Amino acid sequence: MHIGILTMTFALPRCDSLKEKRQRMGGLHQRYGRHPAVAVCESGARDSLTTSEWTFVVTGPSVPEVESLRSEIEDRLQRGVDGRVTEAHREML
């Protein structure tokens, strides 16, 4: 079993409230948490209005499968979040 971690930080310009932040980042738990090989959580900047950090833990039987799923998640987030990705950090355990 292989484990990969993807941590992404997003800038949310002109975000005026935590409610708006949740709406802009909304659905990440539902979209990615359903996949049996993915665990997701908001891992940082919880009280910041203009920044959001999310961590995705991906498991799989081989490194290429983990990398593929992790890349797919990153690509979807680049296109699907109402914000700008400021940092993406990957690691394998």
Secondary structure, DSSP 8 states (H G I E B T S, - for coil): -EEEEEEEEEE-TT--SHHHHHHHHTTHHHHHHTSTTEEEEEEE-TT-SSEEEEEEEEEESSHHHHHHHHHHHHHHHHHHSSSEEEEEEEEE-
